[in-house]
Amino acid sequence: MIKLTRINGEEFILNAEMIQYVEARPDTIVTLSSKERVIVRESVDEVVRRIIDYGRALRTFPPDRM
């Protein structure tokens, strides 16, 4: 899940695995696999960075607690 900001300033959490693509027109538009579109304040580069960070977090193993 990634935190984004709608164009009106409202923060929300989005399931990054549902993102089909992200584009700048000039606002950043996130299109989901359901074809729903969300306009966000973050730049395309920032959305991509958050998606990458989310993916890395999924693949990170917690330290051994033994």
C-alpha positions as MATLAB code, in Angstrom:
seq = 'MIKLTRINGEEFILNAEMIQYVEARPDTIVTLSSKERVIVRESVDEVVRRIIDYGRALRTFPPDRM';
ca = [
       0.000    0.000    0.000;
       1.215    3.520   -0.753;
       0.068    6.870    0.594;
      -0.913    9.476   -2.003;
      -2.653   12.851   -1.999;
      -5.727   13.647   -4.074;
      -5.688   16.925   -5.976;
      -7.969   18.432   -3.259;
      -5.360   17.678   -0.554;
      -7.034   14.579    0.905;
      -4.547   11.796    1.695;
      -5.482    8.201    0.940;
      -3.897    4.775    0.817;
      -3.790    2.936   -2.508;
      -3.053   -0.714   -3.174;
       0.017   -0.375   -5.402;
      -0.636   -3.777   -6.936;
      -3.825   -2.404   -8.529;
      -1.989    0.294  -10.517;
      -2.029   -0.298  -14.252;
      -0.144    2.849  -15.247;
       0.777    6.393  -14.191;
       0.895    9.382  -16.516;
       1.426   13.156  -16.420;
      -1.112   15.254  -18.364;
       0.027   17.745  -16.716;
      -1.554   16.472  -13.479;
      -0.469   12.997  -12.395;
      -3.159   10.451  -13.231;
      -3.047    6.954  -11.734;
      -5.104    4.407  -13.648;
      -6.076    1.257  -11.775;
      -6.689   -2.202  -13.197;
     -10.423   -1.504  -12.688;
      -9.994    1.418  -15.158;
     -10.759    3.901  -12.344;
      -8.570    7.007  -12.540;
      -7.265    9.039   -9.619;
      -5.614   12.464   -9.985;
      -2.888   12.991   -7.393;
      -0.577   15.815   -6.317;
       2.584   13.708   -6.396;
       4.727   13.688   -9.521;
       4.989   10.609  -11.703;
       8.546   10.091  -10.427;
       7.375   10.241   -6.803;
       4.554    7.745   -7.414;
       7.009    5.393   -9.107;
       9.455    5.773   -6.199;
       6.737    4.844   -3.719;
       5.713    1.835   -5.806;
       9.332    0.660   -5.928;
       9.757    1.180   -2.169;
       6.572   -0.818   -1.573;
       7.850   -3.669   -3.748;
      11.196   -3.692   -1.939;
       9.444   -3.785    1.429;
       7.538   -6.887    0.323;
      10.776   -8.653   -0.541;
      12.695   -7.677    2.587;
      13.050  -10.434    5.125;
      12.778   -9.397    8.774;
      15.953   -9.850   10.835;
      16.365  -13.255   12.429;
      14.905  -13.098   15.925;
      16.707  -16.122   17.264;
];
